[in-house]
Amino acid sequence: RRLAEPTAASAFEERAVKAEASFDAETASTQSTESSTPPPQPTPQSPQGIPADPMQQMQKLREIANISAEEESVLRLLSLAALANQEGMFNQQAASNELPPLNQAREALSGEDFQASDALVFERCYVFPGVIPPGREPAEALEALQQRMRKLPASGAAETELFFQRQKEEGKSLLIMVHKSDLPDDKIEPWQWILWVVLLGLTFFACLSTPLAVQAVGPGAATGSDVTELVAAFEKVIPIAFCILATVAAQETARRAVASKYGVELTPPYLIPAIPLGSVGCLGVVSRRTGTAPNRESEVNMSLAAPIAGFVVSIGLIIAGLTLGPDADNSMVNLNYQVLPVLLRLILKPFLGQSSVTTQPDPFADPTILAFPANPLLIGGACGLIVTALSLLPIGRLDGGVLARNALGSAAGPVGLAAWALLLYGSFGPDDAGALYFAFAFTALIWQGGAEAPPKEAINEVTPGQQILSIVLVLAGLALALPGYGFPQV
């Protein structure tokens, strides 16, 4: 929609219209007929210099959406140029950064690297449908085109970035040219680190009050009159908070280690505190790429490394907590069994022992509420495992969404709908069990929706090994996130 809005006219737009008409004339099959047709006139301008008819831009967007295999990612890439163009109306320096004229940009194209069949021209973006010659490696072809573009003497050629994207039709591709200044800036502002510190503090506070940890306190601690007892209660849950943050830290450390291998810059990891609805303390992390990924392999490996690291740490904490057992004072810290997903209940049930809160002779026959004495490491590890499982749901920008799109292709859409249905079902759970799924669904919808800008070379598929591992992790995330309130006897 933003691309279709009228933008300020410039001499560049008139050159682009004429150049596009020239390109169409040169590629037409009936050149003799085309040569007799007068060149199209520039788009009529209003007195303010704004194009009178934006429908041409909208038609081009529809055409790109219809032929692109990754419609959402490609349109997001085009929107970067459109938003930058809107800023250019108020920023003279941004407006001066423009692509080279189309007829000069075409000089970078070579029949041995890419054969263009058309040109779709926007003010700050060129899209060339075409094909990569058979036998030509897409990554090598893109690098050759990029080097040829940087050697052009035209203004803006050295700052033009090229992207290879797939078309829906087998064997066809899209070559997209955008100006480097329109891509995300890799500079981290001071306010971003301040926001990171604030969110870290709020998340730590939220982890201290996770409903998975149940404590039996006296009336003094409940009313706040007995400071000593209140402090002792908080000391019991501090290890739980550190365990949750350790799982999240392991995920982001692994992600950034892989990103640095491919030269991809990331924003600070913005933690999402579970406030005001109580759940597992942290609802995940928002990390955005400030630079473009070079290929599909890089973005898949980043999304593989994070949940694997999260599983390793959280499962290790669970094993350590089960090995050490509950503290001597069993009445202080207990695991809220009813909040756990069903698969985690099945895994932990044989190791939890006697329930500390029940009204039935058989503790597992009480469907109302169950709490079991547990080591803080066990509770923190269970929270971390839930956070990791939720991040693997095939939704938007979550790790599961990235893995599903690259491993399943068009089948990722129905799987994503199943994940949303799971969150909707979980949101109807009683009390804290429903709050967990509702809070995560809300944050995923607001901060994790959509898709990142595509990698520069998105033609090559990921390896079969990456596809299999991606599918296994996505299925594990769906299984571990299945709500447990519908299975009261488990």
C-alpha positions as CSV (number, residue, x, y, z in Angstrom):
1,R,0.0,0.0,0.0
2,R,2.9,2.4,0.8
3,L,4.5,1.7,-2.5
4,A,1.3,2.6,-4.3
5,E,1.0,6.0,-2.6
6,P,2.0,9.1,-4.6
7,T,5.5,10.2,-4.2
8,A,7.3,13.4,-5.0
9,A,8.2,13.7,-8.6
10,S,11.8,14.1,-9.7
11,A,13.8,14.2,-12.9
12,F,14.9,10.6,-12.1
13,E,11.3,9.4,-12.4
14,E,11.0,10.8,-15.9
15,R,14.2,9.1,-16.9
16,A,13.0,5.8,-15.5
17,V,9.7,6.0,-17.4
18,K,11.6,6.7,-20.7
19,A,14.2,4.0,-20.0
20,E,11.5,1.4,-19.2
21,A,9.7,2.2,-22.4
22,S,13.0,1.8,-24.3
23,F,13.6,-1.6,-22.6
24,D,10.2,-2.8,-23.5
25,A,10.6,-1.7,-27.1
26,E,14.0,-3.5,-27.4
27,T,12.7,-6.8,-26.1
28,A,9.4,-6.9,-28.1
29,S,9.2,-9.6,-30.7
30,T,7.7,-7.3,-33.4
31,Q,10.3,-4.6,-33.5
32,S,9.1,-3.2,-36.8
33,T,5.6,-2.5,-35.4
34,E,7.0,-1.1,-32.2
35,S,9.3,1.3,-34.0
36,S,6.4,3.0,-35.6
37,T,4.6,3.5,-32.3
38,P,5.4,6.9,-30.7
39,P,7.1,6.7,-27.3
40,P,4.8,6.9,-24.2
41,Q,4.4,10.2,-22.6
42,P,5.4,10.7,-19.0
43,T,2.8,10.3,-16.3
44,P,0.7,13.4,-16.0
45,Q,1.7,15.5,-13.1
46,S,-0.4,17.6,-10.8
47,P,0.6,21.2,-10.1
48,Q,2.5,20.0,-7.0
49,G,4.5,17.5,-9.2
50,I,2.7,14.4,-7.9
51,P,1.8,11.6,-10.3
52,A,-1.9,11.7,-11.1
53,D,-2.4,8.0,-11.4
54,P,-0.8,5.6,-8.9
55,M,-2.6,2.5,-10.4
56,Q,0.5,1.7,-12.6
57,Q,2.6,1.2,-9.5
58,M,-0.1,-1.0,-7.9
59,Q,-0.4,-3.1,-11.1
60,K,3.4,-3.7,-10.9
61,L,3.1,-4.8,-7.3
62,R,0.4,-7.2,-8.2
63,E,2.4,-8.7,-11.0
64,I,5.4,-9.2,-8.7
65,A,3.2,-10.8,-6.0
66,N,1.7,-13.1,-8.6
67,I,5.0,-14.4,-10.0
68,S,7.2,-14.4,-6.8
69,A,7.6,-17.7,-4.9
70,E,8.2,-15.8,-1.6
71,E,5.6,-13.1,-2.0
72,E,5.8,-11.7,1.6
73,S,9.5,-11.5,1.8
74,V,9.9,-9.9,-1.6
75,L,7.2,-7.3,-0.9
76,R,8.9,-6.5,2.4
77,L,12.2,-5.9,0.5
78,L,10.4,-3.6,-1.9
79,S,8.8,-1.8,1.0
80,L,12.2,-0.9,2.4
81,A,12.8,1.3,-0.7
82,A,9.3,2.7,-0.5
83,L,9.6,3.7,3.2
84,A,13.0,5.2,2.5
85,N,11.4,7.2,-0.3
86,Q,8.9,8.6,2.1
87,E,11.7,9.7,4.4
88,G,13.4,11.3,1.5
89,M,10.6,13.8,1.2
90,F,11.9,15.3,4.5
91,N,15.5,14.3,4.3
92,Q,17.5,15.9,1.4
93,Q,20.4,13.5,1.9
94,A,18.2,10.4,1.7
95,A,16.5,11.8,-1.4
96,S,19.9,12.3,-3.1
97,N,20.7,8.5,-2.8
98,E,19.2,7.0,-6.0
99,L,19.7,4.1,-8.3
100,P,21.5,4.6,-11.6
101,P,19.2,5.2,-14.7
102,L,17.6,2.0,-15.9
103,N,19.4,2.0,-19.3
104,Q,22.8,2.1,-17.5
105,A,21.8,-0.4,-14.8
106,R,21.0,-2.8,-17.6
107,E,24.7,-2.7,-18.6
108,A,25.4,-4.8,-15.5
109,L,23.3,-7.6,-16.9
110,S,25.1,-10.3,-18.8
111,G,23.6,-13.2,-20.8
112,E,26.0,-15.6,-19.1
113,D,24.7,-14.6,-15.7
114,F,21.1,-13.5,-16.1
115,Q,18.7,-13.1,-19.0
116,A,16.1,-10.5,-18.3
117,S,12.7,-10.7,-20.0
118,D,11.1,-7.6,-18.6
119,A,11.7,-4.7,-16.3
120,L,9.4,-3.4,-13.5
121,V,10.5,0.0,-12.5
122,F,9.9,1.8,-9.2
123,E,11.5,5.1,-8.2
124,R,14.0,3.4,-6.0
125,C,13.8,-0.2,-7.1
126,Y,14.2,-2.2,-10.3
127,V,12.8,-5.7,-10.7
128,F,13.9,-7.9,-13.6
129,P,12.0,-11.1,-14.2
130,G,14.2,-13.6,-16.1
131,V,16.2,-16.8,-16.0
132,I,19.7,-17.8,-14.8
133,P,21.3,-19.7,-17.6
134,P,21.3,-23.5,-17.1
135,G,24.4,-24.8,-15.3
136,R,25.3,-21.3,-13.9
137,E,25.6,-21.3,-10.1
138,P,23.2,-18.6,-8.7
139,A,25.6,-17.4,-6.0
140,E,28.4,-17.0,-8.5
141,A,26.1,-15.3,-11.0
142,L,24.9,-12.9,-8.4
143,E,28.5,-12.1,-7.3
144,A,29.5,-11.5,-11.0
145,L,26.5,-9.2,-11.5
146,Q,27.3,-7.3,-8.3
147,Q,30.9,-6.7,-9.3
148,R,29.9,-5.6,-12.7
149,M,27.4,-3.1,-11.2
150,R,30.0,-1.6,-8.9
151,K,32.3,-1.0,-11.8
152,L,29.7,1.1,-13.7
153,P,30.6,4.8,-13.9
154,A,26.9,5.7,-13.4
155,S,26.0,7.6,-10.2
156,G,24.6,5.3,-7.5
157,A,25.9,2.1,-9.2
158,A,28.5,1.4,-6.5
159,E,25.8,1.6,-3.8
160,T,23.3,-0.6,-5.6
161,E,22.6,-4.0,-4.0
162,L,21.3,-7.0,-6.0
163,F,19.0,-9.8,-4.9
164,F,18.2,-13.1,-6.6
165,Q,14.7,-14.4,-5.7
166,R,12.7,-17.3,-7.0
167,Q,9.6,-17.2,-9.2
168,K,6.7,-19.6,-8.9
169,E,7.4,-20.9,-12.3
170,E,10.2,-23.5,-12.3
171,G,13.5,-22.3,-13.5
172,K,12.7,-18.6,-13.5
173,S,14.0,-15.9,-11.2
174,L,13.7,-12.3,-10.1
175,L,16.7,-9.9,-10.1
176,I,16.0,-7.0,-7.7
177,M,18.1,-3.8,-7.5
178,V,17.8,-1.5,-4.5
179,H,20.0,1.2,-3.1
180,K,22.1,0.3,-0.2
181,S,20.8,3.3,1.8
182,D,17.3,1.8,1.7
183,L,18.4,-1.4,3.5
184,P,18.4,-1.7,7.3
185,D,21.2,0.3,8.9
186,D,23.7,-1.8,10.9
187,K,24.4,1.0,13.3
188,I,23.1,0.3,16.9
189,E,21.9,3.5,18.6
190,P,22.5,4.1,22.3
191,W,18.8,4.1,23.0
192,Q,18.6,0.5,21.8
193,W,21.0,-0.7,24.5
194,I,19.1,1.3,27.1
195,L,15.9,-0.5,26.0
196,W,17.7,-3.8,26.2
197,V,18.7,-3.1,29.8
198,V,15.2,-2.1,30.8
199,L,13.6,-5.2,29.2
200,L,16.3,-7.4,30.8
201,G,15.4,-6.0,34.3
202,L,11.6,-6.4,33.6
203,T,12.1,-10.0,32.4
204,F,14.1,-10.9,35.5
205,F,11.4,-9.5,37.7
206,A,8.7,-11.5,35.7
207,C,10.8,-14.7,36.0
208,L,10.7,-14.3,39.8
209,S,6.9,-14.5,39.8
210,T,6.4,-17.3,37.3
211,P,3.3,-19.4,38.3
212,L,5.2,-22.6,37.6
213,A,6.9,-22.0,41.0
214,V,4.5,-22.4,44.0
215,Q,5.6,-21.4,47.5
216,A,3.9,-22.0,50.8
217,V,4.5,-18.8,52.9
218,G,3.2,-17.7,56.2
219,P,0.8,-14.8,56.8
220,G,3.8,-12.5,57.5
221,A,5.3,-13.0,54.0
222,A,1.8,-12.8,52.4
223,T,1.0,-9.5,53.9
224,G,4.6,-8.2,53.6
225,S,5.0,-7.6,57.4
226,D,7.6,-10.3,57.9
227,V,10.5,-9.0,55.8
228,T,12.8,-11.9,56.7
229,E,10.4,-14.6,55.5
230,L,9.6,-12.5,52.4
231,V,13.3,-12.3,51.5
232,A,13.7,-16.0,52.1
233,A,10.9,-16.7,49.7
234,F,12.5,-14.5,47.0
235,E,15.8,-16.2,47.5
236,K,14.2,-19.6,46.6
237,V,13.0,-18.3,43.2
238,I,16.1,-16.4,42.2
239,P,17.8,-19.5,40.8
240,I,14.7,-20.2,38.7
241,A,15.0,-16.7,37.1
242,F,18.6,-17.3,36.4
243,C,17.8,-20.7,34.8
244,I,15.2,-19.1,32.5
245,L,17.6,-16.3,31.5
246,A,20.4,-18.8,31.0
247,T,18.3,-20.7,28.4
248,V,17.5,-17.5,26.5
249,A,21.1,-16.4,26.7
250,A,22.2,-19.8,25.2
251,Q,19.8,-19.4,22.4
252,E,20.9,-15.9,21.5
253,T,24.6,-16.7,21.9
254,A,24.3,-19.6,19.4
255,R,22.3,-17.4,17.0
256,R,24.9,-14.7,17.0
257,A,27.8,-17.1,16.7
258,V,26.3,-18.4,13.5
259,A,25.4,-14.9,12.3
260,S,28.9,-13.7,12.7
261,K,30.2,-16.7,10.6
262,Y,28.1,-15.4,7.7
263,G,28.8,-11.7,8.4
264,V,25.2,-10.9,9.4
265,E,24.7,-8.2,12.0
266,L,21.8,-8.4,14.5
267,T,20.1,-6.0,16.8
268,P,20.4,-6.3,20.6
269,P,18.2,-9.3,21.8
270,Y,15.1,-7.6,23.1
271,L,13.6,-9.9,25.8
272,I,9.8,-10.0,26.1
273,P,8.8,-10.0,29.7
274,A,5.6,-11.8,30.7
275,I,4.0,-8.8,32.2
276,P,1.2,-8.4,33.4
277,L,0.0,-11.9,32.6
278,G,2.0,-14.5,34.5
279,S,3.5,-17.4,32.6
280,V,7.1,-18.6,32.2
281,G,8.6,-15.2,32.9
282,C,10.0,-14.6,29.4
283,L,8.0,-14.9,26.2
284,G,11.0,-15.1,23.9
285,V,13.4,-12.6,22.3
286,V,13.0,-10.2,19.4
287,S,16.2,-10.2,17.3
288,R,16.2,-8.5,13.9
289,R,18.8,-8.6,11.2
290,T,20.4,-5.2,10.5
291,G,22.2,-6.7,7.5
292,T,21.0,-9.1,4.8
293,A,21.6,-12.8,5.0
294,P,23.8,-14.0,2.1
295,N,21.6,-17.2,1.4
296,R,19.0,-19.5,2.7
297,E,21.6,-21.7,4.4
298,S,22.7,-18.8,6.7
299,E,19.2,-17.9,7.9
300,V,18.3,-21.6,8.4
301,N,21.4,-22.3,10.4
302,M,20.8,-19.2,12.6
303,S,17.3,-20.5,13.3
304,L,18.6,-24.1,13.9
305,A,21.4,-23.1,16.3
306,A,19.1,-21.1,18.7
307,P,16.5,-23.7,19.6
308,I,19.1,-26.5,19.7
309,A,21.1,-24.5,22.3
310,G,17.9,-23.8,24.2
311,F,17.0,-27.5,24.3
312,V,20.5,-28.5,25.5
313,V,20.6,-26.0,28.4
314,S,17.0,-26.5,29.5
315,I,17.1,-30.3,29.4
316,G,20.4,-30.2,31.2
317,L,18.9,-28.1,34.0
318,I,15.9,-30.5,34.2
319,I,18.3,-33.4,34.6
320,A,20.3,-31.6,37.2
321,G,17.2,-30.6,39.1
322,L,15.9,-34.2,39.1
323,T,19.3,-35.5,40.2
324,L,19.6,-33.1,43.1
325,G,16.0,-33.5,44.2
326,P,13.9,-31.0,46.2
327,D,15.5,-28.9,48.9
328,A,15.2,-30.0,52.5
329,D,12.4,-27.5,53.1
330,N,9.8,-29.0,50.7
331,S,7.2,-26.4,51.6
332,M,9.0,-23.5,50.0
333,V,9.3,-24.3,46.3
334,N,7.0,-26.5,44.4
335,L,6.4,-27.2,40.7
336,N,2.9,-26.2,39.5
337,Y,2.1,-29.4,37.6
338,Q,-1.2,-28.2,36.1
339,V,0.4,-25.4,34.1
340,L,2.8,-27.7,32.2
341,P,2.1,-28.8,28.6
342,V,0.9,-32.4,28.3
343,L,4.1,-33.9,26.9
344,L,6.2,-32.3,29.6
345,R,3.8,-33.8,32.2
346,L,4.3,-37.3,30.7
347,I,8.1,-36.9,30.8
348,L,8.3,-35.6,34.4
349,K,5.4,-37.6,36.0
350,P,7.5,-40.6,37.0
351,F,10.1,-38.5,38.7
352,L,8.0,-36.1,40.8
353,G,7.2,-38.3,43.8
354,Q,4.4,-37.4,46.2
355,S,2.3,-34.3,45.6
356,S,2.5,-31.5,48.1
357,V,-1.0,-30.1,47.3
358,T,-3.9,-32.5,46.7
359,T,-7.3,-33.4,48.1
360,Q,-7.3,-37.0,46.7
361,P,-5.6,-40.2,48.1
362,D,-4.0,-40.6,44.6
363,P,-2.3,-37.3,43.8
364,F,-2.6,-37.8,40.1
365,A,-6.4,-38.2,40.4
366,D,-6.8,-34.6,41.4
367,P,-7.8,-32.5,38.4
368,T,-8.0,-29.2,40.2
369,I,-4.4,-28.3,41.2
370,L,-1.2,-30.3,41.8
371,A,2.1,-29.0,43.1
372,F,5.2,-31.2,43.7
373,P,8.3,-30.4,45.7
374,A,11.0,-29.6,43.1
375,N,14.5,-28.3,42.9
376,P,14.6,-24.7,41.5
377,L,16.8,-26.0,38.7
378,L,14.0,-28.3,37.6
379,I,11.5,-25.5,37.6
380,G,13.8,-23.2,35.7
381,G,14.6,-25.9,33.2
382,A,10.9,-26.6,32.6
383,C,10.3,-22.9,32.0
384,G,13.2,-22.7,29.6
385,L,12.0,-25.8,27.7
386,I,8.6,-24.2,27.2
387,V,10.1,-21.0,26.0
388,T,12.2,-22.9,23.5
389,A,9.2,-25.0,22.3
390,L,7.1,-21.9,21.8
391,S,9.8,-20.3,19.7
392,L,9.7,-23.3,17.3
393,L,6.0,-22.8,16.4
394,P,5.9,-22.2,12.6
395,I,4.7,-18.6,12.9
396,G,6.0,-15.4,11.3
397,R,9.6,-14.5,12.3
398,L,9.9,-17.1,15.0
399,D,12.6,-19.7,14.5
400,G,9.9,-22.2,13.7
401,G,8.5,-19.9,11.0
402,V,11.9,-19.5,9.3
403,L,12.5,-23.3,9.5
404,A,9.1,-24.2,8.2
405,R,9.2,-21.8,5.2
406,N,12.6,-23.1,4.1
407,A,11.9,-26.8,4.7
408,L,8.2,-27.1,3.8
409,G,7.7,-24.4,1.2
410,S,4.1,-23.8,0.4
411,A,3.1,-26.4,3.0
412,A,4.3,-24.0,5.8
413,G,1.1,-22.0,5.5
414,P,-1.3,-24.8,6.7
415,V,1.2,-25.8,9.4
416,G,1.3,-22.2,10.6
417,L,-2.5,-22.2,10.9
418,A,-2.3,-25.3,13.0
419,A,0.1,-23.5,15.3
420,W,-2.3,-20.5,15.7
421,A,-5.1,-23.0,16.4
422,L,-2.9,-24.5,19.1
423,L,-2.4,-21.1,20.7
424,L,-6.1,-20.3,20.5
425,Y,-7.0,-23.6,22.1
426,G,-4.4,-23.1,24.9
427,S,-5.8,-19.6,25.6
428,F,-9.0,-21.1,26.8
429,G,-7.2,-22.9,29.5
430,P,-8.0,-22.1,33.2
431,D,-6.1,-19.4,35.0
432,D,-2.3,-19.4,34.5
433,A,-2.4,-22.2,31.9
434,G,-4.5,-20.1,29.6
435,A,-2.6,-16.9,30.4
436,L,0.6,-18.5,29.0
437,Y,-0.8,-19.2,25.6
438,F,-2.8,-16.0,25.3
439,A,0.3,-13.9,26.2
440,F,2.5,-15.7,23.8
441,A,-0.1,-15.4,21.0
442,F,-0.4,-11.7,21.6
443,T,3.3,-11.1,21.5
444,A,3.8,-13.3,18.4
445,L,1.1,-11.4,16.6
446,I,2.5,-8.0,17.4
447,W,6.3,-8.5,17.4
448,Q,6.9,-11.7,15.5
449,G,4.5,-11.5,12.6
450,G,5.4,-11.3,8.9
451,A,8.8,-12.2,7.6
452,E,12.3,-10.8,7.4
453,A,13.7,-9.3,4.2
454,P,14.9,-12.2,2.0
455,P,18.5,-13.3,1.7
456,K,20.5,-11.9,-1.2
457,E,20.6,-15.3,-3.0
458,A,17.3,-17.2,-2.4
459,I,17.5,-19.5,-5.4
460,N,19.3,-22.5,-3.9
461,E,17.3,-24.7,-1.6
462,V,18.7,-25.8,1.8
463,T,20.3,-29.2,2.1
464,P,18.3,-32.3,2.8
465,G,19.9,-32.6,6.2
466,Q,18.8,-29.0,7.1
467,Q,15.3,-29.8,5.9
468,I,15.0,-32.9,8.0
469,L,16.4,-31.3,11.1
470,S,14.1,-28.3,10.6
471,I,11.0,-30.5,10.3
472,V,12.0,-32.5,13.4
473,L,12.5,-29.3,15.4
474,V,9.2,-27.8,14.3
475,L,7.3,-31.0,15.1
476,A,9.1,-31.1,18.5
477,G,8.0,-27.5,19.2
478,L,4.4,-28.3,18.3
479,A,4.4,-31.5,20.5
480,L,6.0,-29.8,23.5
481,A,3.7,-26.8,23.3
482,L,0.5,-28.8,23.3
483,P,-1.6,-27.5,26.2
484,G,-2.1,-29.9,29.1
485,Y,-5.4,-28.6,30.6
486,G,-7.4,-30.8,28.3
487,F,-5.8,-33.9,29.8
488,P,-6.5,-33.6,33.6
489,Q,-5.6,-37.3,34.3
490,V,-2.2,-37.1,32.8
